[in-house]
Amino acid sequence: MKNVEVTRSRQRLDSLFDQVKAFVQDAELQSHWAKYLCILVSGFLETSVREIYSQYTEAKSAPYIVNFVEYQLKSFQNPKMEKILDLTGMFSPEWESSLRNATKGELKDAVDSIVANRNNISHGKSVGITYATVQNYYQNVIKVVELIENQCGL
């Protein structure tokens, strides 16, 4: 990861995943931690996409365009894969097509599952997500973030 904020966020999440794995042995407690980690991973995805496109815009555009894009990015929430693809297409239809092809299957499913579980958790609904599942989703979310970052040449 080349974006400083994205790198910091990833390092914090990596550390928390390691701590939970090392110190939480009780399955029920690990399940509660998995819910918390799911929310954090969803937030990581959302803020990473915003940060990357903001950084790209700052590098390529006039200040008034940067202001406009950053204002528009503030409303980017609940980043399911289709929403990410729509946003990517606003920057470049070619990027959208490439990202769509690169994220078919497991990557798309991981992004959509993280966001869906996060929404269910935040609304008090029961979810059966495990630490191992969240960790797998997180690794796939990182791949998606890296794909976006690479498209932007960052």
N, CA, C and O of each residue as an XYZ file, in Angstrom:
616
protein
N       0.850     -1.170      0.000
C       0.000      0.000      0.000
C       0.898      1.235      0.000
O       1.888      1.316      0.727
N       0.524      2.169     -0.821
C       1.365      3.351     -0.979
C       0.761      4.592     -0.332
O       1.487      5.540     -0.032
N      -0.541      4.605     -0.114
C      -1.180      5.729      0.543
C      -0.878      5.638      2.037
O      -1.098      4.595      2.652
N      -0.381      6.715      2.616
C       0.053      6.712      4.016
C      -1.105      6.376      4.961
O      -0.944      5.566      5.874
N      -2.255      6.988      4.750
C      -3.403      6.740      5.636
C      -3.904      5.304      5.506
O      -4.255      4.674      6.504
N      -3.936      4.799      4.301
C      -4.364      3.423      4.073
C      -3.385      2.465      4.742
O      -3.797      1.486      5.363
N      -2.093      2.745      4.616
C      -1.068      1.905      5.233
C      -1.207      1.901      6.749
O      -1.130      0.844      7.374
N      -1.410      3.066      7.342
C      -1.585      3.143      8.804
C      -2.804      2.352      9.259
O      -2.739      1.605     10.235
N      -3.897      2.518      8.560
C      -5.124      1.797      8.914
C      -4.918      0.292      8.800
O      -5.369     -0.476      9.650
N      -4.240     -0.111      7.753
C      -3.984     -1.543      7.570
C      -3.089     -2.079      8.687
O      -3.335     -3.169      9.204
N      -2.077     -1.339      9.056
C      -1.182     -1.789     10.123
C      -1.922     -1.945     11.443
O      -1.685     -2.898     12.185
N      -2.825     -1.000     11.737
C      -3.623     -1.106     12.974
C      -4.516     -2.345     12.935
O      -4.625     -3.074     13.921
N      -5.148     -2.574     11.793
C      -6.013     -3.751     11.667
C      -5.201     -5.045     11.736
O      -5.609     -5.993     12.408
N      -4.071     -5.093     11.056
C      -3.213     -6.287     11.105
C      -2.831     -6.600     12.545
O      -2.868     -7.755     12.970
N      -2.469     -5.576     13.281
C      -2.077     -5.752     14.672
C      -3.233     -6.280     15.520
O      -3.045     -7.174     16.346
N      -4.420     -5.730     15.315
C      -5.585     -6.176     16.078
C      -5.936     -7.625     15.737
O      -6.251     -8.408     16.633
N      -5.887     -7.988     14.462
C      -6.138     -9.383     14.077
C      -5.143    -10.308     14.774
O      -5.525    -11.361     15.284
N      -3.866     -9.916     14.796
C      -2.840    -10.729     15.452
C      -3.101    -10.859     16.954
O      -2.948    -11.939     17.524
N      -3.492     -9.765     17.582
C      -3.766     -9.797     19.025
C      -4.948    -10.704     19.350
O      -4.894    -11.492     20.294
N      -6.002    -10.589     18.573
C      -7.176    -11.429     18.821
C      -6.810    -12.899     18.648
O      -7.194    -13.739     19.462
N      -6.085    -13.201     17.614
C      -5.690    -14.599     17.366
C      -4.817    -15.140     18.494
O      -4.966    -16.291     18.903
N      -3.910    -14.309     18.993
C      -2.969    -14.762     20.020
C      -3.584    -14.848     21.410
O      -3.218    -15.730     22.187
N      -4.509    -13.952     21.739
C      -4.952    -13.851     23.127
C      -6.386    -14.289     23.388
O      -6.763    -14.483     24.544
N      -7.184    -14.449     22.359
C      -8.583    -14.815     22.571
C      -8.780    -16.264     22.125
O      -8.830    -16.560     20.931
N      -8.889    -17.146     23.094
C      -9.026    -18.571     22.791
C     -10.469    -19.058     22.888
O     -10.834    -20.043     22.246
N     -11.285    -18.383     23.677
C     -12.677    -18.759     23.855
C     -13.456    -18.506     22.560
O     -13.428    -17.396     22.029
N     -14.147    -19.525     22.054
C     -14.845    -19.430     20.769
C     -15.928    -18.348     20.782
O     -16.073    -17.607     19.810
N     -16.682    -18.255     21.868
C     -17.747    -17.249     21.927
C     -17.165    -15.837     21.938
O     -17.672    -14.946     21.257
N     -16.112    -15.642     22.706
C     -15.461    -14.336     22.761
C     -14.826    -13.994     21.408
O     -14.856    -12.842     20.975
N     -14.262    -14.986     20.760
C     -13.672    -14.766     19.438
C     -14.759    -14.366     18.428
O     -14.511    -13.572     17.521
N     -15.945    -14.918     18.595
C     -17.073    -14.560     17.735
C     -17.457    -13.091     17.912
O     -17.756    -12.395     16.942
N     -17.444    -12.630     19.164
C     -17.737    -11.211     19.417
C     -16.662    -10.320     18.795
O     -16.967     -9.280     18.210
N     -15.424    -10.731     18.927
C     -14.332     -9.978     18.310
C     -14.472     -9.980     16.789
O     -14.163     -8.981     16.138
N     -14.929    -11.079     16.225
C     -15.114    -11.167     14.774
C     -16.107    -10.111     14.304
O     -15.922     -9.517     13.242
N     -17.147     -9.875     15.078
C     -18.123     -8.843     14.721
C     -17.472     -7.466     14.730
O     -17.678     -6.671     13.813
N     -16.701     -7.192     15.750
C     -15.999     -5.907     15.845
C     -15.024     -5.741     14.680
O     -14.960     -4.679     14.060
N     -14.273     -6.793     14.391
C     -13.319     -6.744     13.289
C     -14.025     -6.549     11.950
O     -13.510     -5.860     11.070
N     -15.191     -7.147     11.796
C     -15.973     -6.984     10.568
C     -16.324     -5.513     10.347
O     -16.202     -4.997      9.236
N     -16.755     -4.855     11.397
C     -17.092     -3.431     11.312
C     -15.854     -2.619     10.941
O     -15.928     -1.716     10.108
N     -14.727     -2.937     11.554
C     -13.488     -2.217     11.256
C     -13.013     -2.455      9.823
O     -12.525     -1.532      9.171
N     -13.151     -3.667      9.338
C     -12.735     -3.977      7.959
C     -13.613     -3.221      6.964
O     -13.118     -2.695      5.967
N     -14.905     -3.169      7.234
C     -15.800     -2.404      6.363
C     -15.410     -0.929      6.358
O     -15.384     -0.295      5.303
N     -15.108     -0.387      7.526
C     -14.657      0.998      7.622
C     -13.334      1.210      6.905
O     -13.131      2.235      6.254
N     -12.434      0.239      7.025
C     -11.148      0.308      6.332
C     -11.360      0.387      4.814
O     -10.725      1.191      4.132
N     -12.241     -0.441      4.306
C     -12.528     -0.435      2.867
C     -13.082      0.920      2.436
O     -12.623      1.509      1.458
N     -14.058      1.396      3.165
C     -14.707      2.671      2.833
C     -13.707      3.827      2.830
O     -13.638      4.591      1.867
N     -12.944      3.951      3.897
C     -12.004      5.070      3.988
C     -10.836      4.911      3.019
O     -10.310      5.907      2.521
N     -10.427      3.682      2.748
C      -9.322      3.458      1.811
C      -9.702      3.896      0.401
O      -8.914      4.549     -0.284
N     -10.905      3.539     -0.030
C     -11.358      3.947     -1.363
C     -11.398      5.466     -1.451
O     -10.952      6.045     -2.442
N     -11.929      6.109     -0.422
C     -11.968      7.583     -0.405
C     -10.561      8.170     -0.459
O     -10.292      9.074     -1.249
N      -9.679      7.664      0.368
C      -8.306      8.184      0.442
C      -7.579      8.031     -0.890
O      -6.909      8.959     -1.342
N      -7.707      6.881     -1.510
C      -6.998      6.622     -2.762
C      -7.485      7.553     -3.866
O      -6.679      8.157     -4.574
N      -8.803      7.668     -4.012
C      -9.317      8.549     -5.068
C      -9.064     10.023     -4.757
O      -8.895     10.825     -5.675
N      -9.036     10.384     -3.489
C      -8.672     11.759     -3.127
C      -7.223     12.039     -3.490
O      -6.909     13.080     -4.067
N      -6.343     11.106     -3.150
C      -4.928     11.281     -3.458
C      -4.712     11.346     -4.968
O      -3.928     12.166     -5.445
N      -5.391     10.499     -5.713
C      -5.281     10.522     -7.171
C      -5.714     11.887     -7.717
O      -5.040     12.480     -8.559
N      -6.838     12.360     -7.223
C      -7.368     13.640     -7.700
C      -6.417     14.782     -7.363
O      -6.190     15.665     -8.191
N      -5.864     14.772     -6.160
C      -4.906     15.816     -5.765
C      -3.696     15.831     -6.683
O      -3.169     16.897     -7.004
N      -3.255     14.657     -7.106
C      -2.072     14.566     -7.966
C      -2.356     14.977     -9.404
O      -1.443     15.397    -10.116
N      -3.601     14.863     -9.839
C      -3.916     15.039    -11.253
C      -4.771     16.259    -11.583
O      -4.951     16.579    -12.757
N      -5.303     16.948    -10.567
C      -6.321     17.962    -10.862
C      -6.057     19.301    -10.196
O      -5.246     19.429     -9.279
N      -6.772     20.280    -10.695
C      -6.732     21.624    -10.109
C      -7.429     21.603     -8.750
O      -8.272     20.742     -8.494
N      -7.076     22.552     -7.882
C      -7.645     22.572     -6.526
C      -9.175     22.597     -6.485
O      -9.765     21.964     -5.609
N      -9.828     23.302     -7.394
C     -11.293     23.351     -7.354
C     -11.904     21.998     -7.719
O     -12.991     21.666     -7.248
N     -11.224     21.225     -8.542
C     -11.706     19.881     -8.867
C     -11.474     18.951     -7.678
O     -12.311     18.101     -7.373
N     -10.349     19.116     -7.019
C     -10.064     18.341     -5.810
C     -11.153     18.596     -4.772
O     -11.660     17.655     -4.159
N     -11.514     19.857     -4.572
C     -12.578     20.185     -3.611
C     -13.880     19.504     -3.975
O     -14.559     18.952     -3.109
N     -14.232     19.538     -5.244
C     -15.470     18.914     -5.695
C     -15.451     17.406     -5.443
O     -16.398     16.851     -4.886
N     -14.376     16.753     -5.854
C     -14.279     15.296     -5.712
C     -14.307     14.900     -4.240
O     -15.004     13.957     -3.865
N     -13.565     15.605     -3.413
C     -13.557     15.271     -1.988
C     -14.931     15.477     -1.360
O     -15.333     14.703     -0.492
N     -15.640     16.490     -1.780
C     -16.994     16.707     -1.295
C     -17.901     15.543     -1.702
O     -18.693     15.058     -0.894
N     -17.784     15.103     -2.939
C     -18.593     13.981     -3.430
C     -18.236     12.670     -2.716
O     -19.109     11.846     -2.442
N     -16.965     12.491     -2.424
C     -16.520     11.266     -1.767
C     -17.017     11.158     -0.325
O     -17.096     10.057      0.220
N     -17.350     12.279      0.291
C     -17.860     12.245      1.672
C     -19.113     11.390      1.793
O     -19.357     10.794      2.843
N     -19.903     11.325      0.739
C     -21.148     10.558      0.789
C     -20.961      9.095      0.383
O     -21.935      8.344      0.324
N     -19.734      8.688      0.107
C     -19.458      7.302     -0.275
C     -19.469      6.436      0.977
O     -18.558      6.511      1.801
N     -20.518      5.601      1.119
C     -20.677      4.735      2.293
C     -21.178      3.369      1.857
O     -21.639      3.191      0.729
N     -21.080      2.404      2.768
C     -21.533      1.040      2.505
C     -21.004      0.533      1.156
O     -21.774      0.264      0.234
N     -19.681      0.411      1.062
C     -19.030      0.157     -0.227
C     -19.139     -1.278     -0.740
O     -18.136     -1.986     -0.831
N     -20.344     -1.701     -1.071
C     -20.467     -2.990     -1.745
C     -19.748     -2.870     -3.095
O     -19.490     -1.769     -3.581
N     -19.437     -3.999     -3.672
C     -18.595     -3.991     -4.867
C     -19.215     -3.191     -6.006
O     -18.499     -2.479     -6.709
N     -20.512     -3.290     -6.203
C     -21.146     -2.548     -7.293
C     -21.009     -1.039     -7.083
O     -20.833     -0.286     -8.041
N     -21.089     -0.613     -5.850
C     -20.934      0.812     -5.544
C     -19.487      1.271     -5.807
O     -19.254      2.372     -6.306
N     -18.544      0.420     -5.467
C     -17.137      0.727     -5.752
C     -16.920      0.797     -7.263
O     -16.236      1.692     -7.758
N     -17.499     -0.137     -7.977
C     -17.365     -0.146     -9.441
C     -17.998      1.093    -10.058
O     -17.442      1.673    -10.990
N     -19.154      1.503     -9.550
C     -19.793      2.729    -10.051
C     -18.880      3.937     -9.839
O     -18.710      4.761    -10.738
N     -18.300      4.034     -8.652
C     -17.391      5.142     -8.352
C     -16.163      5.079     -9.255
O     -15.736      6.099     -9.796
N     -15.606      3.914     -9.415
C     -14.436      3.739    -10.279
C     -14.752      4.170    -11.711
O     -13.933      4.803    -12.377
N     -15.951      3.816    -12.170
C     -16.365      4.184    -13.523
C     -16.485      5.679    -13.718
O     -16.360      6.166    -14.842
N     -16.727      6.420    -12.644
C     -16.770      7.886    -12.748
C     -15.384      8.458    -13.015
O     -15.248      9.527    -13.611
N     -14.367      7.746    -12.576
C     -12.999      8.166    -12.866
C     -12.556      7.664    -14.236
O     -11.906      8.388    -14.989
N     -12.916      6.403    -14.560
C     -12.506      5.835    -15.843
C     -13.336      4.588    -16.140
O     -13.319      3.632    -15.365
N     -14.059      4.595    -17.256
C     -14.804      3.385    -17.641
C     -13.880      2.182    -17.840
O     -14.277      1.048    -17.572
N     -12.668      2.417    -18.301
C     -11.713      1.328    -18.487
C     -11.312      0.733    -17.147
O     -11.188     -0.484    -17.014
N     -11.108      1.596    -16.151
C     -10.786      1.111    -14.810
C     -11.924      0.264    -14.261
O     -11.704     -0.791    -13.666
N     -13.147      0.747    -14.472
C     -14.303     -0.003    -13.970
C     -14.338     -1.402    -14.589
O     -14.506     -2.394    -13.880
N     -14.185     -1.474    -15.876
C     -14.227     -2.766    -16.570
C     -13.126     -3.690    -16.066
O     -13.365     -4.867    -15.794
N     -11.939     -3.155    -15.949
C     -10.804     -3.939    -15.467
C     -11.020     -4.406    -14.028
O     -10.761     -5.565    -13.702
N     -11.493     -3.504    -13.172
C     -11.738     -3.855    -11.773
C     -12.866     -4.878    -11.665
O     -12.794     -5.801    -10.853
N     -13.894     -4.717    -12.470
C     -15.013     -5.676    -12.468
C     -14.493     -7.082    -12.802
O     -14.850     -8.056    -12.138
N     -13.661     -7.175    -13.821
C     -13.114     -8.482    -14.211
C     -12.185     -9.051    -13.148
O     -12.192    -10.256    -12.896
N     -11.393     -8.197    -12.529
C     -10.424     -8.653    -11.526
C     -11.071     -9.067    -10.209
O     -10.489     -9.833     -9.441
N     -12.277     -8.560     -9.948
C     -12.904     -8.825     -8.646
C     -14.077     -9.799     -8.719
O     -14.779    -10.001     -7.728
N     -14.287    -10.393     -9.867
C     -15.376    -11.379     -9.974
C     -15.137    -12.515     -8.983
O     -13.997    -12.880     -8.699
N     -16.215    -13.054     -8.472
C     -16.089    -14.223     -7.606
C     -15.729    -13.880     -6.184
O     -16.424    -13.104     -5.527
N     -14.640    -14.459     -5.704
C     -14.277    -14.397     -4.292
C     -14.054    -12.978     -3.772
O     -14.484    -12.660     -2.664
N     -13.397    -12.124     -4.543
C     -13.143    -10.766     -4.073
C     -14.444     -9.985     -3.934
O     -14.663     -9.314     -2.925
N     -15.297    -10.069     -4.931
C     -16.598     -9.396     -4.876
C     -17.416     -9.930     -3.708
O     -18.002     -9.158     -2.949
N     -17.455    -11.240     -3.568
C     -18.227    -11.860     -2.489
C     -17.725    -11.414     -1.115
O     -18.524    -11.173     -0.210
N     -16.410    -11.305     -0.959
C     -15.842    -10.884      0.324
C     -16.249     -9.448      0.646
O     -16.670     -9.159      1.767
N     -16.127     -8.555     -0.322
C     -16.505     -7.150     -0.117
C     -17.979     -7.052      0.244
O     -18.343     -6.396      1.220
N     -18.824     -7.705     -0.544
C     -20.268     -7.640     -0.299
C     -20.642     -8.259      1.045
O     -21.535     -7.759      1.730
N     -19.970     -9.334      1.425
C     -20.262     -9.991      2.704
C     -19.832     -9.143      3.890
O     -20.548     -9.055      4.888
N     -18.676     -8.524      3.785
C     -18.211     -7.653      4.877
C     -19.216     -6.533      5.117
O     -19.585     -6.260      6.260
N     -19.658     -5.889      4.050
C     -20.581     -4.762      4.180
C     -21.952     -5.239      4.670
O     -22.561     -4.594      5.523
N     -22.433     -6.344      4.144
C     -23.735     -6.872      4.573
C     -23.705     -7.267      6.047
O     -24.631     -6.958      6.797
N     -22.644     -7.947      6.455
C     -22.520     -8.330      7.868
C     -22.386     -7.112      8.763
O     -22.965     -7.068      9.849
N     -21.627     -6.124      8.314
C     -21.472     -4.898      9.084
C     -22.824     -4.223      9.306
O     -23.132     -3.772     10.409
N     -23.620     -4.162      8.249
C     -24.937     -3.546      8.371
C     -25.827     -4.334      9.331
O     -26.535     -3.744     10.147
N     -25.793     -5.647      9.236
C     -26.583     -6.471     10.155
C     -26.116     -6.304     11.597
O     -26.940     -6.193     12.505
N     -24.822     -6.287     11.812
C     -24.275     -6.109     13.158
C     -24.675     -4.752     13.728
O     -25.121     -4.654     14.871
N     -24.512     -3.714     12.924
C     -24.804     -2.366     13.418
C     -26.293     -2.153     13.686
O     -26.663     -1.235     14.418
N     -27.147     -2.993     13.100
C     -28.590     -2.890     13.345
C     -29.069     -3.925     14.354
O     -30.270     -4.151     14.502
N     -28.116     -4.555     15.051
C     -28.454     -5.468     16.132
C     -28.943     -6.834     15.700
O     -29.503     -7.577     16.506
N     -28.742     -7.169     14.452
C     -29.180     -8.479     13.969
C     -28.119     -9.524     14.280
O     -26.936     -9.213     14.423
N     -28.559    -10.740     14.379
C     -27.661    -11.850     14.664
C     -26.919    -12.260     13.391
O     -27.523    -12.415     12.330
N     -25.623    -12.429     13.512
C     -24.808    -12.912     12.397
C     -23.932    -14.045     12.912
O     -23.535    -14.053     14.077
N     -23.640    -14.978     12.059
C     -22.818    -16.121     12.442
C     -21.427    -16.038     11.858
O     -20.924    -17.013     11.299
N     -20.807    -14.888     11.983
C     -19.490    -14.691     11.380
C     -18.397    -15.123     12.353
O     -18.482    -14.857     13.552
N     -17.382    -15.783     11.833
C     -16.287    -16.262     12.665
C     -15.029    -15.423     12.421
O     -14.933    -14.682     11.443
N     -14.090    -15.560     13.323
C     -12.810    -14.862     13.181
C     -12.136    -15.258     11.867
O     -11.651    -14.399     11.130
N     -12.108    -16.569     11.576
C     -11.440    -17.052     10.355
C     -12.100    -16.481      9.103
O     -11.414    -16.137      8.140
N     -13.418    -16.381      9.115
C     -14.134    -15.834      7.962
C     -13.803    -14.359      7.770
O     -13.528    -13.921      6.653
N     -13.830    -13.597      8.856
C     -13.509    -12.168      8.765
C     -12.072    -11.979      8.294
O     -11.793    -11.101      7.479
N     -11.176    -12.789      8.798
C      -9.775    -12.680      8.388
C      -9.634    -12.957      6.889
O      -8.882    -12.267      6.200
N     -10.346    -13.949      6.388
C     -10.318    -14.254      4.952
C     -10.899    -13.097      4.147
O     -10.326    -12.691      3.137
N     -12.034    -12.566      4.591
C     -12.629    -11.403      3.919
C     -11.651    -10.233      3.908
O     -11.504     -9.546      2.897
N     -10.992    -10.016      5.027
C     -10.042     -8.905      5.146
C      -8.918     -9.031      4.121
O      -8.543     -8.045      3.486
N      -8.381    -10.232      3.960
C      -7.310    -10.435      2.979
C      -7.802    -10.126      1.566
O      -7.058     -9.580      0.751
N      -9.034    -10.471      1.283
C      -9.603    -10.161     -0.033
C      -9.895     -8.672     -0.190
O      -9.725     -8.119     -1.277
N     -10.327     -8.026      0.875
C     -10.539     -6.572      0.844
C      -9.218     -5.865      0.557
O      -9.183     -4.907     -0.214
N      -8.146     -6.325      1.164
C      -6.821     -5.744      0.902
C      -6.481     -5.861     -0.587
O      -5.950     -4.921     -1.178
N      -6.781     -6.996     -1.182
C      -6.507     -7.182     -2.616
C      -7.287     -6.178     -3.456
O      -6.754     -5.625     -4.418
N      -8.542     -5.942     -3.099
C      -9.361     -4.974     -3.834
C      -8.781     -3.571     -3.690
O      -8.686     -2.834     -4.671
N      -8.395     -3.201     -2.478
C      -7.809     -1.881     -2.233
C      -6.517     -1.733     -3.039
O      -6.271     -0.678     -3.623
N      -5.708     -2.762     -3.073
C      -4.464     -2.714     -3.846
C      -4.735     -2.584     -5.342
O      -4.014     -1.872     -6.040
N      -5.759     -3.261     -5.838
C      -6.123     -3.125     -7.253
C      -6.493     -1.682     -7.585
O      -6.066     -1.145     -8.608
N      -7.284     -1.063     -6.723
C      -7.692      0.325     -6.939
C      -6.477      1.249     -6.883
O      -6.322      2.145     -7.712
N      -5.636      1.020     -5.909
C      -4.436      1.837     -5.771
C      -3.545      1.710     -7.001
O      -3.010      2.707     -7.485
N      -3.385      0.504     -7.504
C      -2.558      0.285     -8.695
C      -3.158      0.952     -9.930
O      -2.426      1.484    -10.764
N      -4.478      0.925    -10.050
C      -5.111      1.592    -11.187
C      -4.821      3.087    -11.167
O      -4.646      3.709    -12.215
N      -4.774      3.648     -9.988
C      -4.523      5.089     -9.853
C      -3.049      5.431     -9.994
O      -2.677      6.605    -10.006
N      -2.212      4.410    -10.100
C      -0.781      4.640    -10.241
C      -0.118      5.148     -8.978
O       0.901      5.836     -9.027
N      -0.707      4.802     -7.854
C      -0.151      5.267     -6.577
C       0.752      4.234     -5.974
O       1.309      4.453     -4.898
